Structures are given as C-alpha cells and as structure tokens.
Amino acid sequence: MLGLNRKDAMLFLLVIILTMLAPFLLNPFPEGSGMAQFNAGYPDLMQRFVIFGIFAIGFNILFGLTGYLSFGHAAFLGVGSYAAIWMMKLVTLNVIPAIIMAIIFAGLFALLVGFVCLRRSGIYFSILTLAFAQMSYALAYSVLTPITGGETGLQLKSTDSPLLSGLEPGEIGRANLFGIDMRASYEMVAGDWLFTFNAGYYIAAVVMLMS
C-alpha cells in the first residue's frame, strides 16, 4: 500500500479512519448536558488540528529523516500563512492559488534560512534556527506589522476586493475551493448529540493525508 510496509500501512489506515470520524469522536457528550462544554468537534478547532498535523509532517521530514533539530519551524508556517491570506485579500479567494503561493514563499524563506543554517550541524544548527525564529517573531510584531497585522493578525475584511472574486462592494469574501465554501457545515442530530461536518476541515484533512 503506497510503498508502505504492513505496520505503516495499518497505522496510516487508522489515521484515515480517525480523521474521517473526528466529528463523532470529538463530541462524546450530549449537546444539552453540563459536559457539552468539553466537546471539541467544532469547525475552527478541528481545522487547527489538521493544520498542525500538516506542520508536524513537515517537521518530521527534517528531524525524523535527517536528524536535524530545528527550533524555527514555526516561522515557515507563519510565512506560508501570511502569503496565503494576502493572496486571498488581493487576487482570489480560491484556496488552490493561496496554497501555491504559501509553498513558494515558505520555500524561498526556507532556502534563505537553510543557506545559512546548513553550514553548521548539531547544536549549532539548532541555535541558528532558533535565532532565525526569534528574528522572524520580532519582525512580525514590529516593522512588518503593516504586512502581518501584528498581534491582531490578518483576516478578510469588507474593504478587501480581490481581483478575481466578483464580490459586491462591502461584501466580505470567504475562502473557497472552486465554489465550495470552506466554512460551509452540515449538522447532524442523533438523539441528544449534535455533530458538525465542516467542508474546510475535510479538505484540509485530505491535504494532510496526501502529505
């Protein structure tokens, strides 16, 4: 199966099953009960689960396969995220161009960081990546605030008018995949339980599993 041995194939199959059943597994308590506050199956949190799953896969490529321990891996996620949201604010709300732009910008930043850090190994490599991480953090919250949004971050606004969006003046756009709204959800009621199936979560989950 995909060039995996039996053990890895079974583990991969288990991850697929758990990912697809996440809306059920993360909502173990009835909606009206006092324990419902501990349910975690709402779309925003579930999307974060798979986003950080993709982050973990990227980290494993570096540390798990090469043994190089990076303390600055979050900087690449940040650069890619900023590139994606600016693509949506300026050009199109389709997530495919945003993903491509995120890969390009994160890759270029990684090329710059790697050019410097890979001249060293071991603890010295790790210290250099930590230095780049702190530098990126400081820049994002100071001189690059007009680009990053600083502490408030970036989000789509009614004043944004992407070139290829076709939005009406004052309308707030939504990320989509060829017309499929990333925030679109389907709710299923089973007795006292409420399960939410979110399009954005499942599309991000497919990207994670393909990774």
C-alpha positions, -999 to 999 in steps of 0.1 A, spaced: 0 0 0 17 32 -13 51 16 -8 45 12 30 52 -19 50 23 -37 67 28 -19 100 29 16 85 0 8 62 -22 -2 91 -11 29 110 -19 51 80 -53 34 76 -60 41 113 -52 78 109 -76 80 79 -104 64 100 -98 86 130 -96 117 108 -129 109 90 -147 101 122 -133 131 141 -167 149 143 -181 119 162 -150 113 183 -146 149 194 -183 153 205 -187 125 231 -211 144 253 -248 152 246 -254 188 235 -276 198 264 -256 182 292 -232 200 315 -203 182 300 -210 195 265 -185 223 271 -158 198 268 -168 188 233 -141 198 208 -159 190 175 -165 225 163 -151 236 129 -124 261 138 -107 238 163 -109 208 140 -93 228 112 -65 238 136 -60 201 143 -52 192 107 -32 224 101 -9 215 129 -9 179 116 5 192 84 30 212 104 41 180 123 45 162 90 68 189 77 88 189 109 92 151 107 107 154 72 135 175 86 140 160 121 127 124 115 145 117 83 177 138 86 182 142 123 184 180 121 166 196 150 150 229 141 136 253 166 124 277 139 100 255 121 70 277 131 85 306 111 79 287 78 43 280 88 39 317 95 54 329 62 32 305 43 1 316 62 8 353 56 14 346 19 -19 326 16 -41 353 32 -26 381 11 -33 360 -20 -69 359 -9 -70 396 0 -55 408 -33 -62 382 -60 -86 353 -54 -105 336 -26 -98 302 -41 -76 282 -17 -55 265 -45 -37 296 -56 -33 305 -19 -17 272 -12 6 275 -42 17 310 -30 22 297 5 45 270 -8 65 294 -29 71 320 -2 77 294 26 101 276 2 121 308 -6 123 317 31 135 281 39 161 284 11 174 316 27 174 301 62 189 268 50 217 285 31 229 299 64 220 272 89 231 242 70 266 254 71 266 241 106 253 209 122 243 195 156 236 220 183 250 249 162 224 242 136 196 243 162 209 275 177 209 292 143 173 281 136 163 295 170 179 328 161 160 330 128 128 321 147 133 349 172 142 373 144 111 364 124 89 368 155 104 402 163 100 414 127 64 402 125 54 422 156 74 454 147 85 467 113 64 442 94 32 449 112 16 465 81 20 432 64 14 407 93 -12 427 112 9 423 144 -10 410 174 -44 412 157 -33 391 128 -49 392 93 -84 383 82 -106 391 52 -125 424 55 -153 441 37 -127 466 23 -108 438 6 -115 435 -32 -97 405 -47 -92 409 -84 -109 376 -93 -135 374 -66 -165 391 -81 -176 405 -47 -201 433 -43 -188 465 -26 -188 460 12 -192 422 9 -168 401 30 -154 372 10 -150 336 21 -122 312 12 -135 285 -12 -124 256 -33 -139 263 -68 -172 275 -52 -172 252 -21 -172 274 9 -146 264 34 -169 275 63 -199 255 50 -210 230 75 -236 202 77 -251 194 111 -265 160 120 -286 155 151 -286 120 166 -307 119 198 -292 144 222 -259 146 202 -251 173 176 -223 165 150 -209 191 127 -193 182 94 -172 211 80 -160 214 44 -128 232 53 -118 206 78 -122 177 54 -104 195 26 -75 203 49 -76 167 62 -72 154 26 -42 177 22 -27 163 54 -33 127 44 -18 133 10 13 148 27 
